[in-house]
């Protein structure tokens, strides 16, 4: 029985290898620019329609409906209105994915590709802050107002920090550590902290807001804890502890986290943001070894398994909605579920099976003939086959390389 199981694993890894090779072949032809899931919303019309909708749903629904219809039935129409862009968060994932492949295969080409992407990523850093930082290359209307493309976001910057640290860990080239230190300084100094009580503070999503978004605090705390370890900065440890306490206190009794705790318009509970929080808590607790964090991770993953995975082991986009949802299968959920499960497979008996199911689904059902991956399946069972690099091509590629590396 053991021999058969081992044989199946080898065959399955071969399928994953083939899937990755097909994706890399497509990526080399496509390049590092792509359309995006937010293209329609980033147009002048999309921004205005969303602004009105956030202020008054009744008045806004007729305005946002054409965007939803276009996204469901005519996603390729975006080519008329927008051009392809390069996305820092995608570049960071590509760097880490190619580094994973280099560690698995020792193929120097993968390392050189990661280095080339790092050069381009550094060029796109936002200036005017304490250190290197990155945001979106488009304007983004949120419930808190318009965030322009020049505003750095911790949810993007955190991945860039990881990417440059991984480059340093492999190459020992100090320039990568210097870049990571620069990113750390942005994370430490340029986000707003809202004091909740003497032991708790919520950091902002960007330097211009005072939101209390849970996954933003998880990214920030993870960077600060790593920065404390690497750069021996006591202030980083103190700020991280305040943000960690915010995350722990924001967890609901059932183990879930709302996206934001101070805005009822953003009180949804979804799949990949839950994964973001849990992944960062796991990374933090490798150092902290805090029983409160361990318990939060367990409760959070138990909620995830019960409410964000269906009876067939496939991810569900939402456990709680705050607005209209048109998505049946979100491939971003697959990417994050795979990477999260790999971090938990030694702690949770079900995590490995969940990961294997998602990986099997991904390589057998959701890879396009050209090698890219399907973006999502909507409630009409229509597949969006446009390969957006920011959401979720880069994350899926990274997840599969994590799978091989594990």
ABEGO torsion letter per residue (X at the ends): XAAAAAAAAAAAAAAAAAAAAAAAAAAAAAEABBBBAAAAAABAAAAAAAAAAAABAAAAAAAAAAAAAAAAABAAAAAAABBBBBBAAAAAAAAAAAAAAAAAAGBAAAAAAAAAAAAAAAAABBBGBABBBBBBABBBBBAAEBBBAABBBAAAAAAAAAAAAAAAAAAGBAAAAAAAAAAAAAAAAABBBBBABAABBBBBABAABABBBAAAAAAAAAAAAAAAAAAGBAAAAAAAAAAAAAAAAABBAAGBBBABAABAAAABBBAAAAAAAAAAAAAAAAAAGBAAAAAAAAAAAAAAAAAABBAAGBBBABABBABBBABABBAAAAAAAAAAAAAAAAABAAAAAAAAAAAAAAAAAABBAAGBBBABBBAAGBBBABBBAAOAAAAAAAAAAAAAAX
